Amino acid sequence: MSLLLSLETSSPLCSVALHRLADGHLLGQSELRLDKSHSSHLTVLIEQLVINTGHTLHDLAAVALSDGPGSYTGLRIGAAAAKGLCFALDIPLLAVGSLRALAAQVRAVTALPAQFLFVPMLDARRQEVYTATYRADGTELAPPAPLVLTPDALNEPIGPLRRLCFGSGAVKFAAMAVGRDDLVFLPNIEASAAAVGALALALYHRQAFENVAYYEPFYLKDVYTTTPK
């Protein structure tokens, strides 16, 4: 059986999912929220999910991963695991934008989605988030970019549509954008590997594969490190 394994490691939630390529059916999903656990638990989650659904790694036809932006460490761990599987099994690699997948995840369960613009937000620390804006049909209105949050952020006129904000970064924005009628905030929305896989299915059938040897996640911002004292 040909299966698609998907990984979402751009946030503190470590998530893996398994889809059947023939019809896109979601066979299973496994998630773990534990600080700084991606490096030690991701491969275990993958192995357990594959076994629990009655398959082996040799049933995989491709691996998809959240491409970023998001946690630098999480993206790097996800990329290493995905590339390792692709090399070992000689299967293709697929990359799906983290914000696009999060927007599609919320759009799929939103009543009357055409009445909103979808604004996923991932925490980028301090008063900053990674965000983008999408229409209900998935069209990208504003590409992924870092945004410094202020009470007046995202106040450009957009017509009658209200912005639906969600994700780990939206919590910070909601606290400072009190009273703004143009914004709607959805709590407790976590990035999901199932959403990554759902978008990756179309990429697989178009053979929009990444170069496994040279692939790098979309970090969006340069990474700054400091020397320990």
LUMLUM-145079 format. One record per residue (C-alpha): residue number from 1; residue in one letter; x, y, z. Coordinates in pm, 1 decimal, always signed. Example, Ala and Ser with C-alpha at 12.3 -4.5 7.8 and 13.67 -1.06 7.14 Angstrom:
2
+-----+---------+----------+----------+----------+
: num : residuo :       px :       py :       pz :
+-----+---------+----------+----------+----------+
:   1 :       A :  +1230.0 :   -450.0 :   +780.0 :
:   2 :       S :  +1367.0 :   -106.0 :   +714.0 :
+-----+---------+----------+----------+----------+
end
This chain:
229
+-----+---------+----------+----------+----------+
: num : residuo :       px :       py :       pz :
+-----+---------+----------+----------+----------+
:   1 :       M :     +0.0 :     +0.0 :     +0.0 :
:   2 :       S :   +128.7 :   +347.3 :    -87.7 :
:   3 :       L :   +116.9 :   +584.4 :   +208.3 :
:   4 :       L :   +207.1 :   +947.1 :   +274.8 :
:   5 :       L :   +372.3 :  +1026.4 :   +606.8 :
:   6 :       S :   +343.4 :  +1388.9 :   +720.8 :
:   7 :       L :   +536.9 :  +1572.2 :   +992.3 :
:   8 :       E :   +450.1 :  +1900.6 :  +1164.3 :
:   9 :       T :   +731.4 :  +2027.0 :  +1388.0 :
:  10 :       S :   +712.7 :  +2405.0 :  +1342.2 :
:  11 :       S :   +552.5 :  +2457.2 :  +1685.1 :
:  12 :       P :   +581.3 :  +2306.7 :  +2035.3 :
:  13 :       L :   +329.9 :  +2040.1 :  +1930.4 :
:  14 :       C :   +501.1 :  +1743.4 :  +1764.2 :
:  15 :       S :   +252.5 :  +1592.8 :  +1519.3 :
:  16 :       V :   +266.3 :  +1308.5 :  +1265.5 :
:  17 :       A :     -3.6 :  +1177.3 :  +1030.8 :
:  18 :       L :    -50.8 :   +899.7 :   +779.6 :
:  19 :       H :   -266.2 :   +928.9 :   +464.4 :
:  20 :       R :   -350.0 :   +673.4 :   +198.8 :
:  21 :       L :   -235.3 :   +812.5 :   -135.4 :
:  22 :       A :   -498.2 :   +637.8 :   -345.8 :
:  23 :       D :   -795.0 :   +822.0 :   -196.7 :
:  24 :       G :   -646.3 :  +1069.0 :    +53.3 :
:  25 :       H :   -798.9 :   +890.1 :   +352.0 :
:  26 :       L :   -643.8 :   +980.9 :   +688.9 :
:  27 :       L :   -538.0 :   +652.6 :   +848.0 :
:  28 :       G :   -408.8 :   +793.3 :  +1172.7 :
:  29 :       Q :   -251.5 :  +1082.8 :  +1356.0 :
:  30 :       S :    -33.5 :  +1106.2 :  +1665.3 :
:  31 :       E :    +60.4 :  +1418.7 :  +1862.4 :
:  32 :       L :   +272.2 :  +1504.0 :  +2163.3 :
:  33 :       R :   +311.8 :  +1832.9 :  +2348.1 :
:  34 :       L :   +624.8 :  +1822.7 :  +2561.0 :
:  35 :       D :   +878.1 :  +2104.0 :  +2572.3 :
:  36 :       K :  +1197.1 :  +2040.8 :  +2374.3 :
:  37 :       S :  +1087.3 :  +1685.4 :  +2293.0 :
:  38 :       H :  +1095.7 :  +1681.5 :  +1910.9 :
:  39 :       S :  +1447.3 :  +1539.3 :  +1886.7 :
:  40 :       S :  +1379.3 :  +1248.7 :  +2122.8 :
:  41 :       H :  +1015.9 :  +1168.9 :  +2041.2 :
:  42 :       L :   +956.1 :  +1238.6 :  +1672.0 :
:  43 :       T :  +1098.4 :   +908.9 :  +1543.8 :
:  44 :       V :   +911.6 :   +720.2 :  +1817.5 :
:  45 :       L :   +582.7 :   +882.5 :  +1715.6 :
:  46 :       I :   +647.3 :   +790.3 :  +1351.9 :
:  47 :       E :   +729.6 :   +429.1 :  +1433.0 :
:  48 :       Q :   +430.3 :   +385.3 :  +1663.5 :
:  49 :       L :   +187.3 :   +541.6 :  +1417.5 :
:  50 :       V :   +303.4 :   +322.3 :  +1130.4 :
:  51 :       I :   +283.4 :     +7.4 :  +1344.3 :
:  52 :       N :    -50.3 :    +97.9 :  +1503.8 :
:  53 :       T :   -209.8 :   +141.3 :  +1160.2 :
:  54 :       G :    -87.6 :   -203.9 :  +1056.2 :
:  55 :       H :   +193.4 :    -97.8 :   +821.8 :
:  56 :       T :   +569.7 :    -78.2 :   +793.6 :
:  57 :       L :   +800.8 :   +201.3 :   +682.1 :
:  58 :       H :   +837.4 :    +22.5 :   +348.8 :
:  59 :       D :   +472.4 :   +107.1 :   +275.5 :
:  60 :       L :   +563.4 :   +476.7 :   +259.9 :
:  61 :       A :   +563.2 :   +632.6 :    -86.7 :
:  62 :       A :   +656.9 :   +986.4 :    +24.0 :
:  63 :       V :   +722.3 :  +1204.2 :   +326.3 :
:  64 :       A :   +577.1 :  +1554.9 :   +368.3 :
:  65 :       L :   +680.5 :  +1810.8 :   +625.6 :
:  66 :       S :   +589.4 :  +2157.2 :   +745.2 :
:  67 :       D :   +826.8 :  +2384.6 :   +557.9 :
:  68 :       G :   +815.8 :  +2683.6 :   +793.1 :
:  69 :       P :   +819.2 :  +2943.5 :   +916.2 :
:  70 :       G :   +819.4 :  +2842.7 :  +1279.7 :
:  71 :       S :  +1054.8 :  +2717.0 :  +1545.2 :
:  72 :       Y :  +1407.0 :  +2698.6 :  +1402.2 :
:  73 :       T :  +1494.9 :  +2393.5 :  +1610.9 :
:  74 :       G :  +1165.8 :  +2218.8 :  +1538.3 :
:  75 :       L :  +1192.2 :  +2276.2 :  +1162.9 :
:  76 :       R :  +1550.6 :  +2154.1 :  +1159.3 :
:  77 :       I :  +1459.0 :  +1834.8 :  +1348.2 :
:  78 :       G :  +1163.2 :  +1768.4 :  +1118.3 :
:  79 :       A :  +1376.6 :  +1820.5 :   +808.4 :
:  80 :       A :  +1647.6 :  +1585.8 :   +936.7 :
:  81 :       A :  +1395.2 :  +1311.1 :  +1010.7 :
:  82 :       A :  +1213.0 :  +1352.1 :   +678.6 :
:  83 :       K :  +1531.2 :  +1359.2 :   +472.9 :
:  84 :       G :  +1665.7 :  +1055.3 :   +656.5 :
:  85 :       L :  +1353.6 :   +854.3 :   +575.0 :
:  86 :       C :  +1355.9 :   +969.2 :   +211.2 :
:  87 :       F :  +1720.2 :   +873.0 :   +166.8 :
:  88 :       A :  +1680.2 :   +536.3 :   +338.0 :
:  89 :       L :  +1360.6 :   +438.4 :   +154.3 :
:  90 :       D :  +1442.1 :   +614.9 :   -176.1 :
:  91 :       I :  +1112.7 :   +805.5 :   -176.0 :
:  92 :       P :  +1032.2 :  +1171.8 :   -255.9 :
:  93 :       L :  +1010.2 :  +1464.5 :    -15.5 :
:  94 :       L :   +724.3 :  +1718.1 :    -11.3 :
:  95 :       A :   +720.1 :  +2055.3 :   +165.1 :
:  96 :       V :   +408.7 :  +2248.2 :   +273.3 :
:  97 :       G :   +415.9 :  +2598.1 :   +421.5 :
:  98 :       S :   +333.4 :  +2594.8 :   +792.1 :
:  99 :       L :   +105.1 :  +2898.2 :   +773.7 :
: 100 :       R :    -75.5 :  +2775.9 :   +462.3 :
: 101 :       A :   -143.2 :  +2439.4 :   +626.1 :
: 102 :       L :   -269.5 :  +2603.9 :   +944.7 :
: 103 :       A :   -503.1 :  +2827.5 :   +743.2 :
: 104 :       A :   -638.8 :  +2529.8 :   +548.4 :
: 105 :       Q :   -691.1 :  +2339.8 :   +873.4 :
: 106 :       V :   -910.3 :  +2616.3 :  +1018.2 :
: 107 :       R :  -1084.9 :  +2692.6 :   +689.1 :
: 108 :       A :  -1204.5 :  +2332.1 :   +663.7 :
: 109 :       V :  -1402.8 :  +2359.2 :   +988.5 :
: 110 :       T :  -1523.8 :  +2719.8 :   +958.2 :
: 111 :       A :  -1889.8 :  +2787.3 :   +887.3 :
: 112 :       L :  -1937.2 :  +3036.4 :   +602.1 :
: 113 :       P :  -1561.5 :  +3066.7 :   +534.1 :
: 114 :       A :  -1618.2 :  +3314.7 :   +247.3 :
: 115 :       Q :  -1704.8 :  +3577.2 :   +510.7 :
: 116 :       F :  -1351.4 :  +3581.0 :   +652.1 :
: 117 :       L :   -987.4 :  +3628.1 :   +569.6 :
: 118 :       F :   -770.6 :  +3366.4 :   +737.7 :
: 119 :       V :   -470.3 :  +3496.5 :   +932.5 :
: 120 :       P :   -261.0 :  +3220.1 :  +1092.3 :
: 121 :       M :     -7.0 :  +3343.3 :  +1347.0 :
: 122 :       L :   +288.7 :  +3150.7 :  +1486.5 :
: 123 :       D :   +473.1 :  +3280.5 :  +1790.3 :
: 124 :       A :   +814.7 :  +3424.2 :  +1695.9 :
: 125 :       R :   +897.0 :  +3528.0 :  +2054.5 :
: 126 :       R :   +886.1 :  +3867.6 :  +2220.4 :
: 127 :       Q :   +611.9 :  +4077.2 :  +2056.2 :
: 128 :       E :   +657.3 :  +3923.9 :  +1712.5 :
: 129 :       V :   +473.2 :  +3660.9 :  +1511.2 :
: 130 :       Y :   +503.9 :  +3491.4 :  +1173.7 :
: 131 :       T :   +186.2 :  +3551.1 :   +978.5 :
: 132 :       A :    +22.6 :  +3552.2 :   +634.9 :
: 133 :       T :   -326.5 :  +3616.4 :   +498.4 :
: 134 :       Y :   -539.9 :  +3382.6 :   +285.7 :
: 135 :       R :   -882.3 :  +3397.7 :   +125.3 :
: 136 :       A :  -1136.6 :  +3122.4 :   +177.9 :
: 137 :       D :  -1033.2 :  +2962.0 :   -153.2 :
: 138 :       G :   -671.2 :  +2940.7 :    -37.2 :
: 139 :       T :   -547.2 :  +3238.3 :   -239.9 :
: 140 :       E :   -257.2 :  +3410.5 :    -65.4 :
: 141 :       L :   -322.4 :  +3781.5 :     -9.3 :
: 142 :       A :    -16.0 :  +3851.5 :   +204.4 :
: 143 :       P :   +288.1 :  +3620.3 :   +197.8 :
: 144 :       P :   +451.1 :  +3483.0 :   +513.6 :
: 145 :       A :   +636.2 :  +3756.5 :   +697.6 :
: 146 :       P :   +738.6 :  +3854.7 :  +1050.7 :
: 147 :       L :   +507.6 :  +4105.5 :  +1218.6 :
: 148 :       V :   +574.8 :  +4313.9 :  +1528.5 :
: 149 :       L :   +248.9 :  +4322.9 :  +1722.7 :
: 150 :       T :    +91.2 :  +4649.9 :  +1829.0 :
: 151 :       P :   -273.6 :  +4735.6 :  +1906.2 :
: 152 :       D :   -300.2 :  +4879.9 :  +1553.6 :
: 153 :       A :   -132.0 :  +4595.3 :  +1365.9 :
: 154 :       L :   -318.7 :  +4464.2 :  +1060.9 :
: 155 :       N :   -544.2 :  +4768.6 :  +1043.6 :
: 156 :       E :   -530.1 :  +4817.2 :   +666.2 :
: 157 :       P :   -880.0 :  +4835.4 :   +509.8 :
: 158 :       I :   -992.4 :  +4503.5 :   +362.9 :
: 159 :       G :  -1355.6 :  +4569.6 :   +274.0 :
: 160 :       P :  -1641.1 :  +4386.8 :   +445.4 :
: 161 :       L :  -1440.7 :  +4075.2 :   +537.1 :
: 162 :       R :  -1321.9 :  +4026.6 :   +894.1 :
: 163 :       R :   -983.9 :  +3877.2 :   +976.7 :
: 164 :       L :   -992.6 :  +3542.3 :  +1155.7 :
: 165 :       C :   -674.7 :  +3516.1 :  +1365.7 :
: 166 :       F :   -554.3 :  +3189.6 :  +1517.6 :
: 167 :       G :   -244.5 :  +2995.3 :  +1616.3 :
: 168 :       S :    +13.0 :  +3028.2 :  +1892.8 :
: 169 :       G :    +88.2 :  +3390.8 :  +1806.5 :
: 170 :       A :   -274.8 :  +3503.2 :  +1802.2 :
: 171 :       V :   -293.8 :  +3473.0 :  +2181.0 :
: 172 :       K :    -48.5 :  +3761.7 :  +2221.5 :
: 173 :       F :   -231.1 :  +3972.3 :  +1963.2 :
: 174 :       A :   -571.7 :  +3915.8 :  +2122.8 :
: 175 :       A :   -443.7 :  +4056.3 :  +2452.9 :
: 176 :       M :   -352.4 :  +4390.3 :  +2294.9 :
: 177 :       A :   -621.8 :  +4424.4 :  +2023.6 :
: 178 :       V :   -916.2 :  +4446.2 :  +2263.2 :
: 179 :       G :  -1220.4 :  +4618.8 :  +2114.9 :
: 180 :       R :  -1129.3 :  +4578.3 :  +1748.5 :
: 181 :       D :  -1442.0 :  +4466.6 :  +1559.9 :
: 182 :       D :  -1247.9 :  +4383.9 :  +1243.8 :
: 183 :       L :  -1074.9 :  +4089.6 :  +1412.4 :
: 184 :       V :  -1201.8 :  +3753.0 :  +1534.0 :
: 185 :       F :   -974.2 :  +3536.8 :  +1749.1 :
: 186 :       L :   -994.5 :  +3157.5 :  +1768.2 :
: 187 :       P :   -832.0 :  +3004.0 :  +2078.8 :
: 188 :       N :   -653.8 :  +2669.7 :  +2113.9 :
: 189 :       I :   -568.2 :  +2613.3 :  +1748.1 :
: 190 :       E :   -261.7 :  +2388.3 :  +1712.3 :
: 191 :       A :    -76.7 :  +2308.7 :  +1391.1 :
: 192 :       S :   -158.5 :  +1958.2 :  +1267.7 :
: 193 :       A :    +33.4 :  +1709.5 :  +1053.6 :
: 194 :       A :   -300.6 :  +1596.4 :   +910.8 :
: 195 :       A :   -343.3 :  +1940.2 :   +751.0 :
: 196 :       V :    +10.6 :  +1924.2 :   +611.5 :
: 197 :       G :    -66.1 :  +1585.5 :   +460.2 :
: 198 :       A :   -396.9 :  +1698.4 :   +310.3 :
: 199 :       L :   -218.4 :  +1972.1 :   +112.4 :
: 200 :       A :    +78.4 :  +1749.9 :    +30.6 :
: 201 :       L :   -146.4 :  +1497.7 :   -146.8 :
: 202 :       A :   -199.7 :  +1742.0 :   -432.8 :
: 203 :       L :   +175.0 :  +1813.9 :   -448.8 :
: 204 :       Y :   +246.7 :  +1442.0 :   -472.3 :
: 205 :       H :    +11.5 :  +1389.0 :   -764.5 :
: 206 :       R :   +172.3 :  +1687.5 :   -941.7 :
: 207 :       Q :   +514.1 :  +1541.5 :   -859.6 :
: 208 :       A :   +615.1 :  +1871.0 :   -699.1 :
: 209 :       F :   +900.8 :  +1710.4 :   -509.0 :
: 210 :       E :  +1187.3 :  +1873.1 :   -319.2 :
: 211 :       N :  +1553.7 :  +1796.9 :   -378.0 :
: 212 :       V :  +1624.6 :  +1574.5 :    -78.6 :
: 213 :       A :  +1997.3 :  +1649.5 :    -75.5 :
: 214 :       Y :  +1966.6 :  +2028.6 :    -82.4 :
: 215 :       Y :  +1632.8 :  +2096.3 :    +86.1 :
: 216 :       E :  +1632.4 :  +2352.1 :   +369.3 :
: 217 :       P :  +1326.6 :  +2469.1 :   +566.6 :
: 218 :       F :  +1187.0 :  +2818.7 :   +515.5 :
: 219 :       Y :  +1315.0 :  +2982.8 :   +833.3 :
: 220 :       L :  +1202.6 :  +3331.1 :   +715.5 :
: 221 :       K :  +1443.2 :  +3509.0 :   +951.2 :
: 222 :       D :  +1815.0 :  +3469.2 :  +1009.9 :
: 223 :       V :  +1899.4 :  +3268.8 :  +1318.8 :
: 224 :       Y :  +2109.1 :  +3441.9 :  +1581.0 :
: 225 :       T :  +2300.1 :  +3240.0 :  +1836.0 :
: 226 :       T :  +2501.7 :  +3351.0 :  +2134.3 :
: 227 :       T :  +2807.1 :  +3202.0 :  +2301.0 :
: 228 :       P :  +2726.0 :  +3049.0 :  +2641.0 :
: 229 :       K :  +2886.1 :  +3234.8 :  +2930.3 :
+-----+---------+----------+----------+----------+
end
